Amino acid sequence: MIAPSLGLGVGFHATGALLSANCYAPQKYVKRWPWEIFWMTQAAWCWLLLPILGAVATIPHLSLVLSEGPKDRMLLAFAMGILYGIGGTAFNVSIRYIGFSLTYAIAVGLSSILGTLVPPLVRGDLSRVLHTAGAQYLLAGIAAGAAGIALCGLAGRWKENDLDSGGARGDFSMFRGLLLSLVAGVFSAVYGFSLDVAAPVADLAERYGAGIWKGNVLYLFSNSGAFLTAAAYSGYLAWRNRTAAQLLSLPDGLARNHLLALATGSLWYGQFFFYNLGHVRLAGDYAFSSWAIHMILLVLFSNVAALFFREWAGSRSRTRYAVAAGLFVLCSAVILLTYGNYVGQAATPAAGGHAGPRPHSPVPS
């Protein structure tokens, strides 16, 4: 039995959110590698090799867990991981166009809304959920999430105008970044559903002695599906651009680039490694808060990274105020959504039945 601990849970979530907020920072220092070679290499680490190493190191009797676990759940989680691979790729490219803060704000905001609405919609009981205790907080959270995304989009548009007038535009493109962030937000929710689908495998791992590490087995299915998508797309680009040879041959900086790709993959995988530790510590009375804590910390830390990389340098005061307001509203939306779930769950004994949707895993950036 895993003892709940609010302090440990928040601490682990903070660690995971900090890693996630900075997972693409090493990419800024990659030199002379085309994007597809970097993406292929870091994807091999974060979506294939590290999940395998993590599961082997932390899941006792892994072969028995995999042989006895429900195969249909594993395959479905793998298929959903393939879809997430599209979102993960879109997320990375979006950072190039609109930076850390806007990408995280828009993608995380959209994911939080979908993570609340889609599960009961798929089950066919959305109407009933919206009439249960706590539904007013869910609706308020959805509205606040939409408003927060709109504010961040407005800030991005103003930033685009500021950079145009200041001659410092670079690769900034609000239209492309917004589109890619929306794609990333939709498919990041799919990743959360893939972890839910394979949950019986984690329960089996716990019975075999995995304890607090049980969630690491899930990444074998969801992440390998994402790797398949990333490998296919980056492999196609490498073939089209004739850059595949640079994976193993580069006149200068090959080892440095591989180390930076390893750092990116390790930071990304570290997010979910610590998310699992935080989530199991927030079980029982604290389970409802796990989603909100991680998401809020993720958005806040991503903006610390944006300040460090001076993404808002050259922007006017109104632009910075707008993005700050958008982030505040998004954080409020996540709190409202989570509190609505909590109220619904608390009312379950009196209402007799399932009170509402439960939150899913954070944005796998």
N, C-alpha and C positions, 0 to 999 in steps of 0.2 A: 504493500500500500504506500503510495507516494504522499508524503505529508505536505499540505498546502503551505506556502510561504509567500506573503505579499512582497517582502523585501527582496528575496531571491528572484521571484518572478519578474518584478519590475527591472531589477538589475540585469537579468539575462535578456529581457526584451530591449533594454537600452543598448546593450552590447551588440545584439543582432541588428538593430536599427542603425546604429553608427556604422557598422560594416557595410550594410546595404546602401546607405546614403553616399558612401565613398567608393563603391565597388568599381565604378568606371573612371575614377580619377587617374589610375595608372595609364589609361589609354592615351591621355594627353601627352605622354612622354615617349610613346612609341614612334620610332623614326624609320623611314624608308620601307615600311611595310604597307601594302595596300590593305584597305579595311577588311576585305574578305579573308585574308590570311590571319590577321589578328583575331577576327571573330571566330574562325574555325578553331584556332588554337585555344582561346580562352573557353570556348564552349566545350571542348574536349575535357577540360579540367572541371568546370563547374557543373556540367550536366551529365558527365559520364564517369570520369576517373575518381573524383573526390566522393561522389555518392557511393560508389562501389567500396572504396577504402573505408568510408565512414560506417557503412553497414557491416562490413567484415570485422571491423574493430569493435563494434558496440552491440551487435545482435548475436547472442549465443545461439548455436544450432541453426545458423542462417539457412543452410541447405534444407533442413526439415521444415522451417517456416515457409520457404518458397514452394516446397513440394506439397505441403498440406494446405496452404492458403487457397482461397477461391480464385481459380484461374480467370473466370470471367471478370472479376473485379480488377485483377491485375492488368488484363488487356484493355479494359475500358479506361483505367487510369493512364495507361501508356498512350492510348489514342487521344485523350484530353491533353496530355503532355505535348503531343505533336502540334495541337492547336496553340498551346502556350508558346511554343517555339517561335511562332509568328509574332506574338505579342512581345516576347523578349527582344527579338531583332528590331521590331518597330521602336521599342523603348530606347534602345541604344542609339539608333539613328536620330531619334527625336532630340536627344541631348545635344547632338551636333547643331541642330537648327534653332532650338530655343533654350538650351541650357538646363542645368540641374533643377533649379527651383520650379520652373514652369512645368517641366516634364513630370517631376514627382507630384506636384500639386494636382495637375489635371488627371494623370493616370490613377493616382491613389484616390482622388475624389470620386471618379467614375467607378472604380472598382468597389469602393465602399457602398455605393448605391446599388450596384448590381449584386453584390454579395448579400444584400438584404432582400432584394426583390425576387431574384431568379429562383432560389430554392423553393419557396412556396408556390411560385408560378409553375415550376416543373411538376411539383406534386399535385397541382390542381386545386390548392386550397388558399390561394391568395386572397380571395374575397373574404373567406372566414377569418384569415389572419388580420385583415384590416379592420375587423369588427371586434377584436379581442382587446384585453387590457394592454395598454402600452402602444396601441396603434397610432395614437395621436403624436407620440414622440417619433415613431418611424416616419410618418408623413412629414413632420417638421424637419426631420433629419434629411430626408430626400430633397425637400425644397431648399434647405440650406446648402446641401451638396451641389445642387444645380446652380445656386447663386454664387457659391465659392468658385466653381469652375468658370462661370461667366466673368467674375471679377479678375481671375487670373488671365483669362483670355483677353480682357480689356487691357490689363497691364502689359501683356505681351504685344498687343497692337500698338500701344503707346511707346513701348520700348523700340519697336520696329521703326516708328517715326523718329524717335530720338536718335537712333543710330544712323538713320538716313541723313538727318540734318547735321549730324556731327561727323560724318564721314568714317564711322567705325563699324560699319555693318557686318563685315566679314561673311560668315556662312549663315547669319541669322535669317530665318524665314518663318514667320508666324503661321502661315497657311500650312506649309509642309509639317512643321513641328506639331501643330494642333491636331492635324489629321492622324499623324503617327501616334501621338499621345492617346487619342481616343481609341485607336486600334489596340494599343498596349493595355489600356484600362479594361477593355472588354475581355481580352484573352487572359489577362492576369486573374480575372475572376474564374475563368475556366480552370486555371491551375489549382485554385483553392478547391473547386469541386472535385478535381482528380484526387486530391488528398482525402477528401471525404469518402469518395467511392471506395478507395482501398483501405479504409479504416479497419475493417475486419482483419486484415493482414497484420496491422500494428497490434491489435488486440491479441492475436495469436503469438506475436513476438513477445508480448508482455508475459503471457503464460509460460513461455520458454525462458523467462528470466531477464528480458531486456530492460525492464524497469523504466527509468526516466528516458532511456535512449530509444524506446520503441518506435518513435516517429521516423527514425533514420531509415527504416526499411522502406517507407513509402517513396522516398526519393529515387529508389531504383527504377520505379515504373514511370513516375511523372517526369523526372529529369531526363531519363534516357529517351523518352518521346520527344522532348524539346531538343535534345541533341540531334536527333534524326533530322528535324526540320532545319536547324542551323547548319548542319553538315551539308545537307542537300543544297541549300541556297548559296552558302559561301563556296561550296565546291563548283556550282554552276558558274558563279562569278569568276572563280579562279580559272576555270576552263575557258570562259569567254574572253577574259582579259589576259590569258596566258601568264598567270602569276604564280601558278602552283609550285614552281621550282623554288620560289623564295621561302617556302616553308622550311626548307633544309639548307638552302644556299643563299647567302647574302654577304657581299664583300665586307661589310662592317656593321656591327651591332646586332648580329643574329642572336647571340646568347642573351643580350640585354632585352631584346624584344620578347623572347620566350619567357624570361623571368617576369616581365611586366604582364604578360598574358596569364602566367601562373598566379600572380598577385591578384589580378582581376577575378579570375575564377575562384580563388580561395576566399576573397572577400564576399563574393556572391553566395557561395555555398555556406560560408560562415553565418550569413544572415539566418538561414533556416536551421542550421545546427543549433544556434542559440534560441531561435524562436521556439523550437520544440522544448528546450529546457525551461524556458519561461512559461510556456503554455501549461505544461504538466504541473508546475509549481503554483499556478493560479487556478487549480482545480477546486471543486466544491463551491464555497461561498464566493470565491473570487473569479470563477471561470468566465463570467460575463464580461469582465473588464479586459481580458487578454487582447482582444482585437483592437479596442480603442487605444490602449497603451502603446502597442507596437506601431499602429498607423500614425498616431500623433507624433511619437518620437521620430519616426521615419521622415515625415514631412519637415519637422523642425531641423533635424540633422542635415537634411538635404539642402536646406537654406543656409545653414552654417557653411557647408561646402561651397555653395554658390557665392557667398561673401568672400570666402578664402580665394576663390578663383576670379574674383572681381567681375562676375557676370553682369552686375548692374552698374558698373562704372560707365559714366557718360549718360546715364538716364536722369530724367528730371525728377524733382521731388514728388510730383503727382503720380508718376509711374511707380516709384518705390512705395508710396502710401497705398496705391491700389493693390499691389501684390501682397503687401502686409495685411491689408483688409481681407483679401481673398483667402490667405492662409488661415487667418483667424476664423473666418466663417467655415472653412473646411474642417478645422479642428472641432468647432462647435457642432458641425453636422455629424461627425463620427461619434461624439459624445451623446448626441441625441439618439442616433441609431442604436448605439449600444445600450443606453438606458431604456429605450423602448423594448429591446429584447429582454433586459433584466426584469422589467415590470411584468412582461408577459410570462416569463418563466416563474416568477414569484407567485403569479395568480393561478398557475396550473393546478395545484391541489384543489383550490376552490372551484375552478372552472371545469375541471375534469377533462383533461386532454392536452394536446400539444398547443402551447400558447403562441408560438410564432417561430420565425426563422432564427437560426443561430448563426453567428458570424463565422466567416471562413478565414483562411490564412492570408497573410499580407501579400503586397505586390512583390512577385518574384522578379526583380529588376534585371 
